[in-house]
Amino acid sequence: MSLVVVQIGQCGNQIGQQLFEVVSMDGQSGRNENYWNTSQERFFSSSNDGVPVARAVLVDMEPKVISHTVSKAASSGRWRYGAQSAFCQKQGSGNNWANGFCVHGPQHEEAVMDLVQQEAEKCERLSGFVTMMSLAGGTGSGLGTFVTQCLRDRYPHSLIMNQLTWPYGTGEIIVQNYNTMLTLSHLYQSSDALLIQENDIIHKICSQLMNIKQISFADINKVIAHQLASVLQPAYTRNHGTEYGSNPLGDLLESLVTHPEYKLLGLMNIPQMSDTSLQFSTFAWPGLLKHLRQMLMANTKMEAGIDWRVKPPLSGLQPAANVSQNKALHFNTSLANLLILRGKDVQEADAGLLKEQALYTSWMPVDSAFNIWRTPTSFNKYEKSATLVSNSQCLLKPLDSAVKKAWDMFASRAYVHQYTKHGISEEEFLDSFTTMEQVIASYSNLGLQS
């Protein structure tokens, strides 16, 4: 089955291009033919000139990024975007969520959705939509939210996953916390899952693991795309031990989104390192899985700086009681986890460490909470690699921080007029705060014993 990727705003378009670049390179040389064909059907359609065409729709309110994205893809020679797959205008959204959602969305709904329909009709079997966007800016967040709602209205039986890039905590845009809260609260009503990748974490990976000195957004986007492709590329699912899963979004969401109140997905991927370091490194599955388990428990989304002091809560005790002597330790309780293993000797990997009931909320039995996919095909230059997609408390801290900062601004009505003039009322702000407080409360309660 195929995916249609909807790239919205500068961030969404740049990461989308990198995703297709990673996918096109992974599987080019010496790959399993079945793996390659499954990947091609998932991400590309065929063309008369023999160059695979990305199953994508590109949307932005300014032409510069889309023009560069399209030409960069074509110059690779391995794939390209469709000639009629992009929509752009000449005026941006001014980092204003309301401008993207209330003004540009309704104005351009028909044009954008016609492009989506065009791509969807090319798919013999449509698995669903992956919408890629930033939480910070106006086009990605506001217009991206509007487009997601349109997808839900027009394709009520198709799956929708939003890949969201979380802005730097230090702030790229002064109203980014408003944009983040408004986006998440609305997407919670229309999307099936929100896969979130944080710029601060990715920046640390580039600096500490990839040894990049002058980090650019291109470097950040490559790491985000690598992590995302490690989830979306073919793998043997639990239900098909020797066949690649045919429904990428269906298999993913069946494993992870087991309750409609819990839609936030985090991502951990190891190993990640520079090409130079990789030449002199070897990996064993026991070591990789031991590190990944500790990263999950301690909520450390990169291999460097793992806190090995964090332990699972003792049976019958709440996590807080287990670490009362050191309140700095916070155990990350999971609702569901999906482990994806790729590479050499993958069938020998023992994932038992991640199948302990102590890692999960008490009301979710571990047999339902943990799933594993495998493929002997290595991924993107790594002989062995492991990815953990986690529906857990791993996003509580940035979420709580963003909502509190947004509330502090809203309490003094800072910049609210910039939103109300485009059609977002103060009551809608309050509704969004209520929605996000409920999400925070639901995830906070995962750690409580029933």
FIFIPA-265239 format. One line per 2 residues: their letters; for each residue x, y, z of N, C-alpha, C. Coordinates in steps of 0.02 Angstrom, whole numbers. Atoms other than C-alpha are relative to their C-alpha. Layout:
N
A) X,Y,Z,X,Y,Z,X,Y,Z ~ ...
END
This chain:
450
MS) 41,-60,0,0,0,0,43,62,0 ~ -39,-61,11,54,178,-34,-18,54,50
LV) 10,-59,-41,75,336,68,0,62,-44 ~ -4,-66,31,38,512,10,28,48,53
VV) -32,-46,-46,156,636,93,-21,71,-18 ~ 20,-70,11,87,813,112,49,44,37
QI) -53,-42,-27,229,936,138,-25,72,4 ~ 30,-66,-8,172,1103,211,48,47,35
GQ) -45,-51,-28,275,1260,244,73,-16,-14 ~ -72,8,13,463,1282,238,27,-63,32
CG) -26,59,-36,501,1150,369,-26,-65,-31 ~ 29,61,27,381,1020,300,27,-18,-68
NQ) -26,14,67,445,1039,122,73,-21,1 ~ -71,18,-2,628,1031,168,11,-69,30
IG) -7,67,-29,608,878,280,-29,-52,-46 ~ 30,47,48,494,796,153,47,-19,-56
QQ) -49,13,53,626,814,18,55,-46,25 ~ -52,42,-29,756,737,134,-25,-71,12
LF) 29,67,-10,638,593,175,2,-40,-65 ~ -1,35,64,618,547,-8,72,-14,-23
EV) -71,11,17,807,567,-31,27,-61,37 ~ -23,58,-39,843,443,110,-30,-64,-28
VS) 34,60,25,714,320,44,28,-21,-68 ~ -25,17,67,780,331,-134,70,-30,2
MD) -68,26,-6,958,296,-77,2,-67,37 ~ 4,62,-37,911,159,45,-33,-53,-43
GQ) 29,51,43,886,6,-60,23,3,-72 ~ -23,-7,70,977,64,-217,49,-55,-20
SG) -53,46,20,1126,-52,-213,0,-62,44 ~ -7,62,-36,1131,-234,-164,-56,-16,48
RN) 56,11,-46,961,-232,-81,-42,-60,-21 ~ 50,51,13,832,-367,-67,-52,28,-49
EN) 45,-26,52,722,-350,-221,-71,12,27 ~ 66,-8,-30,562,-373,-121,-4,63,42
YW) -5,-60,-41,616,-238,1,-3,62,-44 ~ -4,-57,45,656,-119,-141,-67,13,-33
NT) 64,-8,33,492,-150,-232,-54,25,47 ~ 49,-22,-49,389,-129,-74,11,73,17
SQ) -16,-70,-15,479,34,-34,-21,46,-58 ~ 18,-41,58,454,99,-211,-76,10,-5
ER) 73,-7,3,267,62,-209,-25,46,55 ~ 21,-40,-58,253,146,-39,9,74,-12
FF) -18,-71,3,336,310,-85,-1,31,-70 ~ -8,-27,68,345,327,-276,-50,-30,-48
SS) 38,26,57,240,309,-432,46,-1,-60 ~ -42,5,59,311,264,-602,-15,57,-49
SN) 10,-54,49,332,386,-746,24,-24,-68 ~ -19,19,68,357,379,-933,75,4,-12
DG) -72,-8,10,538,436,-920,41,-48,44 ~ -34,49,-41,579,297,-795,25,25,66
VP) -22,-29,-63,620,416,-652,-58,-4,50 ~ 55,4,-49,516,376,-496,-25,69,22
VA) 31,-64,-19,395,515,-447,-27,-6,71 ~ 21,3,-71,368,552,-262,-75,7,6
RA) 71,-6,-14,193,524,-198,-8,57,52 ~ -2,-58,-45,188,699,-126,-38,59,-28
VL) 30,-65,16,96,864,-124,39,52,39 ~ -40,-53,-31,199,1021,-88,-43,63,5
VD) 41,-59,-11,112,1172,-11,40,52,40 ~ -30,-55,-37,184,1340,42,-30,65,-24
ME) 27,-65,19,130,1521,41,53,45,-31 ~ -54,-36,35,297,1576,-32,33,-49,-49
PK) -25,45,52,377,1506,-191,71,-24,8 ~ -72,12,0,562,1505,-145,17,-72,23
VI) -18,66,-28,569,1346,-39,-22,-56,-46 ~ 25,53,45,460,1242,-156,42,-4,-63
SH) -42,-1,61,561,1296,-308,66,-35,13 ~ -64,30,-17,723,1246,-222,-8,-75,13
TV) 13,70,-16,648,1082,-158,-10,-42,-63 ~ 14,36,62,585,1030,-329,63,-9,-42
SK) -61,4,41,748,1071,-418,53,-45,32 ~ -48,43,-36,853,984,-284,-17,-74,-11
AA) 21,69,12,751,825,-305,17,-22,-71 ~ -12,17,70,765,829,-494,75,-9,-14
SS) -72,3,12,953,856,-487,31,-65,26 ~ -28,63,-26,977,693,-390,3,-53,-55
GR) 2,50,54,932,593,-547,-32,-65,21 ~ 29,63,-25,858,456,-435,-76,4,5
WR) 72,-9,-9,683,530,-412,-16,73,-13 ~ 21,-69,8,583,687,-438,-72,9,26
YG) 70,-16,-17,421,774,-390,-40,4,-65 ~ 44,-6,58,271,773,-507,-5,71,-24
AQ) 2,-66,30,253,918,-627,-59,42,27 ~ 60,-34,-25,81,960,-553,-13,-15,74
SA) 10,21,-69,111,920,-371,10,56,52 ~ -16,-54,-46,151,1091,-296,-50,58,-4
FC) 42,-60,-3,46,1239,-239,36,52,42 ~ -31,-53,-39,121,1404,-185,-29,67,-19
QK) 21,-69,11,79,1588,-170,60,46,11 ~ -56,-47,-5,183,1745,-154,-1,39,66
QG) 4,-35,-64,133,1799,21,-2,-51,56 ~ -3,49,-55,179,1706,180,-55,11,51
SG) 51,-5,-52,78,1684,339,24,40,60 ~ -24,-44,-52,186,1797,447,6,-32,68
NN) -7,38,-63,214,1662,580,-63,3,42 ~ 63,-8,-36,30,1685,626,-45,-60,-15
WA) 41,60,9,-69,1524,653,-68,17,-28 ~ 67,-19,22,-235,1614,628,-1,20,-73
NG) -5,-20,70,-177,1685,462,0,-63,-45 ~ -2,62,39,-136,1511,397,-65,-39,4
FC) 58,42,-11,-289,1426,472,-65,33,-25 ~ 64,-35,15,-426,1557,448,-1,35,-67
VH) -2,-39,62,-367,1652,294,24,-42,-59 ~ -28,36,56,-252,1552,181,-33,-69,-11
GP) 31,66,6,-334,1384,218,-64,2,-41 ~ 63,-4,39,-511,1428,160,10,27,-70
QH) -11,-29,66,-445,1532,15,25,-51,-50 ~ -34,45,47,-343,1391,-60,-20,-73,9
EE) 21,69,-15,-437,1237,1,-9,-42,-63 ~ 15,39,60,-499,1181,-169,62,-17,-40
AV) -61,11,40,-332,1202,-258,44,-53,33 ~ -43,47,-36,-236,1107,-123,-31,-70,0
MD) 32,66,-4,-363,967,-106,-6,-33,-68 ~ -2,29,68,-370,944,-295,66,-36,-12
LV) -66,32,7,-183,906,-290,3,-64,41 ~ 1,60,-43,-209,785,-146,-40,-56,-34
QQ) 41,50,34,-348,696,-240,37,-31,-59 ~ -39,23,58,-236,684,-393,51,-52,21
EA) -50,48,-25,-101,596,-291,-34,-63,27 ~ 34,58,-30,-223,485,-197,-27,-47,-54
EK) 28,42,54,-301,424,-360,54,-39,-37 ~ -55,38,31,-130,367,-421,16,-64,39
CE) -16,58,-43,-121,242,-277,-50,-56,-12 ~ 45,58,6,-190,70,-313,-32,-16,67
RL) 25,11,-68,-207,47,-125,31,54,44 ~ -24,-56,-40,-195,199,-12,0,-19,74
SG) -6,14,-71,-129,168,164,-22,61,41 ~ 19,-60,-36,-155,349,216,46,58,-17
FV) -37,-62,12,-76,521,229,49,14,56 ~ -49,-25,-48,82,581,314,8,75,-14
TM) -3,-73,8,71,770,338,59,26,40 ~ -62,-23,-31,238,853,374,-1,76,8
MS) 8,-71,-14,241,1023,458,36,19,64 ~ -30,-27,-62,319,1133,591,-56,22,47
LA) 47,-26,-49,232,1183,752,9,75,12 ~ -18,-69,-19,312,1356,756,-30,53,-46
GG) 18,-53,47,272,1454,597,-74,4,-14 ~ 70,-11,16,109,1514,522,-27,-47,-53
TG) 24,44,55,98,1413,361,0,-73,22 ~ -4,70,-21,159,1247,429,-51,-17,52
SG) 45,17,-55,58,1254,589,-72,16,-17 ~ 69,-21,12,-98,1352,538,-30,-33,-62
LG) 25,30,62,-120,1298,357,4,-76,4 ~ -7,72,-8,-56,1124,401,-58,-30,40
TF) 58,23,-40,-193,1106,533,-64,1,-42 ~ 59,-6,43,-325,1166,409,-1,-57,-52
VT) -4,53,50,-266,1044,275,-15,-69,31 ~ 13,64,-34,-268,900,401,-75,-8,12
QC) 72,4,-10,-449,941,444,-36,-15,-66 ~ 29,14,66,-491,942,257,11,-73,-19
LR) -14,71,14,-407,771,238,-48,-44,38 ~ 45,40,-40,-512,703,380,-71,3,-28
DR) 68,-8,27,-673,773,303,-8,-38,-66 ~ 6,29,67,-637,710,127,20,-73,-3
YP) -22,70,-2,-554,545,172,-13,-28,70 ~ 16,18,-70,-648,493,330,24,-70,21
HS) -21,68,-17,-590,311,319,75,-11,-9 ~ -72,6,10,-406,346,279,36,21,64
LI) -40,-17,-58,-271,356,412,41,63,-13 ~ -39,-62,5,-183,521,445,49,2,58
MN) -51,-12,-51,-19,542,538,35,65,-15 ~ -36,-63,8,58,713,565,70,-7,28
QL) -69,-6,-25,247,725,576,11,73,17 ~ -5,-68,-25,276,880,682,70,14,25
TW) -65,-21,-24,440,970,709,-10,51,56 ~ 8,-42,-60,445,1044,884,54,54,0
PY) -49,-55,5,529,1217,889,50,-1,58 ~ -50,-8,-53,685,1258,989,-32,31,62
GT) 28,-26,-62,643,1289,1172,19,73,12 ~ -22,-69,-10,743,1451,1171,-40,48,-43
GE) 46,-43,38,623,1515,1040,27,21,-67 ~ -14,-25,67,629,1540,853,-46,58,-16
II) 52,-48,14,469,1642,849,-34,18,66 ~ 25,-22,-65,395,1745,990,-68,-30,18
VQ) 67,28,-13,220,1671,969,-1,-76,-12 ~ -2,71,18,279,1491,940,-40,-43,50
NY) 38,40,-48,196,1429,1100,-75,4,-13 ~ 69,-5,23,28,1496,1043,-11,-47,-60
NT) 7,41,60,54,1412,874,1,-74,16 ~ -7,70,-20,107,1249,955,-64,-25,33
ML) 60,22,-36,-42,1241,1072,-61,-3,-45 ~ 57,-1,45,-170,1289,940,3,-59,-50
TL) -9,56,47,-98,1161,818,-16,-67,33 ~ 10,65,-33,-93,1016,940,-72,-11,21
SH) 69,8,-23,-266,1048,1011,-47,-15,-57 ~ 43,14,58,-346,1051,838,16,-68,-32
LY) -19,64,30,-246,903,771,-24,-59,41 ~ 23,54,-43,-300,800,920,-71,-23,-20
QS) 68,17,21,-476,806,846,-1,-32,-69 ~ 5,21,70,-432,766,665,52,-51,-22
SD) -53,45,20,-271,664,658,-3,-65,40 ~ -3,64,-35,-245,481,705,61,-6,45
AL) -61,3,-40,-69,507,773,44,61,-15 ~ -45,-57,7,56,648,802,70,-24,18
LI) -69,22,-10,238,595,779,43,63,6 ~ -34,-64,-15,344,732,859,75,-11,6
QE) -73,0,-4,529,765,834,23,70,21 ~ -18,-64,-31,612,902,937,65,27,-27
ND) -61,-31,27,737,1023,862,57,0,50 ~ -53,-2,-51,833,1036,1027,36,-68,3
II) -30,67,-3,861,847,1031,40,-14,-63 ~ -34,13,64,906,835,847,64,42,-4
HK) -60,-43,-1,1028,981,869,56,-33,41 ~ -50,34,-42,1116,885,1010,28,-61,-36
IC) -23,58,37,1125,730,901,52,22,-52 ~ -47,-25,50,1209,831,763,66,21,31
SQ) -61,-25,-33,1332,908,886,40,-56,34 ~ -35,48,-43,1373,764,1004,12,-68,-33
LM) -7,65,30,1348,610,896,26,3,-71 ~ -23,-6,70,1375,669,717,63,42,-6
NI) -61,-42,-2,1519,786,767,-1,56,-53 ~ 6,-56,47,1453,928,657,14,65,38
KQ) -22,-61,-35,1535,1094,706,-48,58,-13 ~ 46,-53,19,1427,1219,611,-66,-31,-23
IS) 62,37,14,1252,1146,620,-49,44,-38 ~ 49,-36,41,1130,1201,485,-67,-35,4
FA) 65,33,2,946,1166,461,2,-60,-46 ~ -7,58,44,998,1049,321,25,-61,39
DI) -24,55,-43,1094,944,449,-56,-27,44 ~ 56,19,-43,944,944,566,-50,-42,-40
NK) 51,33,41,827,894,425,21,-70,-21 ~ -25,66,19,938,748,372,-10,-51,57
VI) 8,45,-57,933,674,547,-74,-16,11 ~ 72,11,-7,744,697,560,-25,-49,-53
AH) 21,44,55,720,615,390,26,-71,9 ~ -28,67,-13,836,470,436,-43,-36,52
QL) 40,31,-53,736,437,595,-69,-20,-27 ~ 68,13,26,569,449,504,0,-58,-50
AS) -4,54,49,623,336,362,12,-67,34 ~ -12,62,-37,682,207,489,-65,-30,27
VL) 66,23,-21,500,194,541,-42,-22,-60 ~ 46,9,56,415,202,371,24,-49,-54
QP) -24,48,49,529,90,267,-26,-71,18 ~ 31,66,-11,470,-92,247,34,-40,56
AY) -26,46,-51,489,-216,389,-51,-57,7 ~ 44,56,-14,418,-385,437,-38,17,64
TR) 39,-16,-59,275,-345,556,-11,-64,40 ~ 11,57,-44,227,-457,700,-47,-51,-31
NH) 50,45,29,82,-528,602,23,-32,-65 ~ -26,27,63,187,-564,448,75,-13,8
GT) -69,11,-19,348,-642,508,50,-4,-57 ~ -47,4,56,423,-669,336,-24,42,-60
EY) 25,-43,54,325,-541,233,0,72,25 ~ 1,-70,-19,339,-354,231,-72,23,11
GS) 66,-26,-14,190,-268,311,-26,41,-59 ~ 26,-33,60,77,-206,172,-34,66,15
NP) 36,-60,-18,-9,-66,268,40,41,50 ~ -47,-32,-46,124,50,341,-32,41,55
LG) 32,-40,-53,11,172,433,-47,-44,43 ~ 45,44,-38,-117,39,482,38,-42,50
DL) -41,41,-46,17,-74,557,29,42,56 ~ -31,-44,-49,101,73,644,-50,21,54
LE) 48,-27,-47,-55,145,723,-35,-54,40 ~ 28,56,-37,-127,-24,770,45,-19,59
SL) -48,18,-52,31,-54,871,4,53,55 ~ -18,-54,-46,42,117,954,-57,42,27
VT) 54,-45,-22,-121,214,963,-59,-45,20 ~ 49,49,-24,-227,99,1069,-58,33,36
HP) 52,-37,-35,-335,235,1148,-3,71,-28 ~ 5,-65,34,-402,398,1071,26,59,41
EY) -27,-55,-40,-340,504,1217,76,4,-5 ~ -74,3,2,-159,454,1182,23,-6,-72
KL) -19,-1,70,-97,506,1011,71,26,-12 ~ -66,-30,7,77,578,1045,54,-54,-4
LG) -52,49,10,222,476,978,69,33,-1 ~ -70,-21,1,407,502,1015,42,-52,-36
LM) -41,43,42,553,424,923,72,-1,26 ~ -70,9,-19,723,355,975,32,-47,-50
NI) -33,39,52,848,285,851,74,-6,15 ~ -71,11,-9,1019,206,874,24,-54,-48
PQ) -49,-53,-14,1157,207,822,-8,59,-48 ~ -5,-57,44,1180,381,749,70,30,10
MS) -69,-26,-5,1356,441,710,25,23,-67 ~ -29,-24,62,1467,521,581,26,-58,-42
DT) -26,52,44,1527,422,430,69,-22,21 ~ -68,16,-22,1704,432,497,0,-48,59
SL) 4,43,-59,1658,356,665,-28,-69,-18 ~ 33,63,18,1550,224,582,49,-51,-29
QF) -49,44,31,1699,154,487,37,-42,52 ~ -40,33,-52,1781,105,651,-44,-27,57
ST) 46,22,-52,1626,46,746,-33,-66,-18 ~ 39,62,8,1544,-123,770,-55,0,53
FA) 58,-1,-44,1377,-157,852,-26,-70,12 ~ 31,64,-18,1297,-303,942,-71,14,25
WP) 70,-12,-19,1110,-321,969,-10,7,75 ~ 12,-8,-72,1120,-347,1159,18,70,25
GL) -20,-68,-21,1214,-182,1181,-47,53,-25 ~ 46,-50,28,1100,-84,1064,-66,0,39
LK) 65,4,-33,943,-148,1150,4,20,74 ~ -9,-22,-69,1012,-119,1325,-1,77,3
HL) -2,-74,2,1048,63,1279,-69,28,-15 ~ 65,-26,20,879,85,1196,-51,-5,58
RQ) 45,8,-58,787,17,1349,13,55,52 ~ -15,-52,-50,878,139,1464,-19,69,-26
ML) 23,-63,29,845,282,1343,-75,9,9 ~ 73,-3,-10,660,239,1354,-17,16,72
MA) 18,-10,-71,654,228,1543,18,69,25 ~ -24,-65,-24,755,387,1571,-22,58,-44
NT) 21,-50,49,674,479,1425,59,40,-26 ~ -58,-30,32,841,512,1343,-3,-17,-74
KM) 15,15,71,810,528,1156,63,-6,-43 ~ -62,12,37,993,509,1109,46,-41,45
EA) -42,48,-36,1129,386,1157,48,34,49 ~ -46,-36,-44,1244,516,1234,-39,27,60
GI) 31,-29,-59,1203,564,1413,-56,-41,30 ~ 52,42,-30,1095,415,1461,8,0,76
DW) -1,3,-73,1048,421,1646,-13,-72,22 ~ 5,71,-18,1083,244,1706,-27,-10,70
RV) 28,7,-68,1015,281,1881,-74,-16,-1 ~ 72,10,2,835,271,1824,-15,-75,-7
KP) 19,71,-1,758,101,1863,-75,-7,-6 ~ 73,10,1,586,26,1835,-28,4,70
PL) 30,-3,-67,466,55,1981,-7,-70,28 ~ 9,64,-32,457,-85,2107,-73,-20,-5
SG) 68,25,7,303,-194,2090,-44,25,57 ~ 48,-24,-50,153,-117,2178,13,70,24
LQ) -14,-68,-21,235,53,2201,-8,48,-59 ~ 1,-51,52,205,212,2105,71,21,-15
PA) -67,-21,17,359,274,2011,28,51,48 ~ -25,-53,-45,370,425,2127,26,-29,65
AN) -21,31,-63,384,312,2279,67,-35,-8 ~ -61,38,12,525,216,2201,62,44,-4
VS) -58,-46,7,635,370,2176,-6,59,48 ~ 12,-55,-46,583,472,2326,64,32,27
QN) -62,-28,-26,763,493,2382,34,45,-51 ~ -31,-42,51,810,575,2218,-54,23,-49
KA) 57,-23,40,669,678,2144,21,22,-70 ~ -23,-19,68,778,723,1995,-10,-57,-49
LH) 10,57,44,749,547,1928,-73,-7,-18 ~ 69,7,22,592,529,1824,-5,-60,-46
FN) 10,59,41,537,361,1757,-53,14,-53 ~ 45,-13,56,454,371,1586,-46,-60,-10
TS) 48,55,6,298,262,1591,-29,-1,-71 ~ 24,8,69,240,193,1423,-72,-27,-1
LA) 63,32,17,69,154,1352,11,-55,-51 ~ -15,49,52,137,65,1198,66,17,-32
NL) -64,-10,35,304,41,1111,5,-47,-60 ~ -14,40,60,352,-20,938,76,1,-12
LI) -71,7,13,530,-84,914,10,-24,-72 ~ -14,19,69,595,-91,735,75,-13,-7
LR) -70,21,6,757,-188,707,17,-13,-73 ~ -21,8,70,851,-182,542,73,-20,-3
GK) -70,16,12,1008,-270,487,19,-72,13 ~ -31,66,-4,1123,-418,508,-21,-37,64
DV) 16,44,-57,1074,-564,622,-60,24,40 ~ 55,-32,-36,911,-475,664,-44,-50,36
QE) 43,50,-33,819,-636,707,29,-24,66 ~ -32,21,-63,946,-668,846,-9,51,55
AD) 7,-53,-50,905,-505,935,-55,-17,49 ~ 48,15,-52,818,-535,1101,-27,65,29
AG) 30,-63,-22,697,-393,1140,-37,-7,67 ~ 35,12,-63,641,-465,1307,6,57,50
LL) -10,-56,-46,712,-315,1401,-54,53,-7 ~ 51,-51,11,578,-206,1323,-70,-27,8
KE) 65,32,-8,438,-327,1360,-13,-15,74 ~ 13,7,-72,431,-302,1548,-61,42,18
QA) 61,-36,-19,264,-252,1624,16,64,38 ~ -18,-58,-40,355,-129,1738,12,63,-43
LY) -11,-57,44,391,-18,1586,-65,34,-20 ~ 64,-23,28,206,5,1549,-50,17,55
TS) 53,-17,-47,55,80,1632,-36,-64,22 ~ 25,62,-29,-31,-46,1744,-62,-28,-35
WM) 62,25,31,-193,-56,1644,10,-23,-73 ~ -14,24,68,-107,-102,1479,43,-63,3
PV) -40,62,-2,-52,-285,1470,56,2,-51 ~ -60,-7,40,122,-301,1398,-7,-33,-69
DS) 9,33,65,67,-420,1259,-33,46,-50 ~ 32,-50,44,-39,-278,1189,43,62,-7
AF) -37,-64,-2,81,-138,1235,64,-1,-42 ~ -65,3,34,239,-201,1148,-5,-40,-64
NI) -3,34,64,264,-246,966,70,7,-29 ~ -66,-2,30,420,-285,866,-5,-17,-74
WR) -7,14,71,457,-276,680,74,-12,-14 ~ -70,15,18,615,-344,599,8,-4,-76
TP) -18,14,68,701,-349,432,75,-11,-3 ~ -72,11,6,872,-423,386,34,51,-45
TS) -29,-51,44,897,-279,264,25,59,42 ~ -28,-56,-39,1014,-148,337,-28,66,-26
FN) 31,-64,16,960,33,336,51,57,-3 ~ -35,-64,7,1047,188,269,70,-2,30
KY) -72,7,-15,1231,134,291,15,-35,67 ~ -11,33,-65,1206,55,465,-11,-75,-7
EK) 6,73,4,1240,-132,472,-55,-26,46 ~ 54,16,-47,1125,-142,623,-27,65,28
SA) 30,-60,-30,1002,-12,684,-66,-18,33 ~ 61,11,-38,858,-2,807,-37,66,9
TL) 42,-59,-9,714,121,814,-56,-18,48 ~ 56,10,-46,589,137,955,-49,58,-8
VS) 53,-49,2,426,228,924,-42,-10,63 ~ 28,8,-68,350,264,1094,-59,46,11
NS) 57,-38,-24,178,317,1151,5,-1,76 ~ -18,0,-71,232,367,1325,0,72,26
QC) -4,-67,-30,263,514,1441,59,40,-26 ~ -62,-30,23,416,560,1338,-7,72,-25
LL) 11,-68,25,337,721,1271,-34,45,52 ~ 35,-39,-51,259,780,1435,36,65,17
KP) -37,-59,-22,398,900,1481,-4,58,-50 ~ 6,-56,47,405,1003,1320,-73,23,-9
LD) 71,-17,8,214,997,1306,-23,44,58 ~ 20,-39,-59,187,1059,1483,32,69,0
SA) -35,-64,3,317,1195,1460,-31,47,-51 ~ 29,-42,53,241,1258,1297,-69,27,21
VK) 67,-22,-21,64,1265,1369,4,52,55 ~ -8,-49,-54,123,1357,1525,23,67,-27
KA) -24,-63,29,218,1485,1422,-55,34,-40 ~ 55,-29,38,69,1508,1308,-52,32,46
WD) 48,-27,-47,-45,1533,1458,25,65,32 ~ -28,-61,-29,72,1662,1535,-9,59,-48
MF) 10,-53,50,64,1762,1372,-74,17,-6 ~ 72,-12,10,-124,1739,1355,-30,37,60
AS) 27,-33,-59,-156,1795,1534,8,76,-3 ~ -10,-72,9,-85,1965,1488,-23,24,-69
RA) 27,-12,67,-167,1955,1315,54,24,-49 ~ -55,-19,45,4,1973,1232,-11,-30,-69
YV) 6,19,71,-12,1965,1041,-66,-32,-18 ~ 64,32,15,-190,1898,1054,-36,36,-57
HQ) 34,-39,53,-252,2039,942,21,-21,-70 ~ -23,22,67,-146,1971,799,-37,-63,-23
YT) 38,60,16,-249,1811,807,-74,16,-9 ~ 71,-16,4,-421,1885,839,-17,38,-64
KH) 15,-38,61,-406,2001,688,-8,-45,-61 ~ 7,48,55,-395,1846,577,-56,-50,13
GI) 59,42,-10,-543,1759,658,3,-50,56 ~ -4,45,-58,-481,1662,811,-22,38,62
SE) 26,-35,-59,-582,1713,964,37,-21,63 ~ -31,18,-63,-522,1713,1143,-30,-65,28
EE) 32,63,-22,-648,1574,1177,33,-60,-32 ~ -34,55,33,-559,1466,1049,69,-12,31
FL) -62,9,-38,-395,1498,1139,-14,-41,63 ~ 16,34,-63,-477,1442,1302,-18,-73,-12
DS) 16,70,17,-547,1285,1219,63,-40,-14 ~ -64,34,15,-372,1243,1156,39,-14,64
FT) -33,11,-65,-299,1266,1330,-32,-59,36 ~ 35,54,-34,-433,1150,1400,18,-68,-30
TM) -18,63,33,-396,1016,1270,70,-23,19 ~ -69,19,-14,-209,1020,1302,11,-16,73
EQ) -5,18,-71,-229,1019,1491,-25,-71,11 ~ 26,68,-6,-332,860,1471,51,-51,-26
VI) -52,44,27,-196,782,1362,56,-8,51 ~ -54,2,-50,-64,827,1492,-21,-42,60
AS) 24,39,-58,-171,754,1632,-2,-75,-17 ~ 4,71,20,-200,592,1535,68,-32,0
YS) -68,29,2,-14,564,1504,32,-1,70 ~ -28,-1,-68,32,615,1682,-26,-59,40
NL) 30,54,-39,-86,482,1748,23,-70,-22 ~ -25,65,20,0,343,1652,43,-32,54
GL) -46,26,-51,124,326,1795,-34,-20,65 ~ 36,17,-61,-11,301,1926,-25,-72,-3
QS) 24,69,-4,-56,125,1982,-76,0,5 ~ 73,4,-3,-237,75,1954,-22,-37,63
END
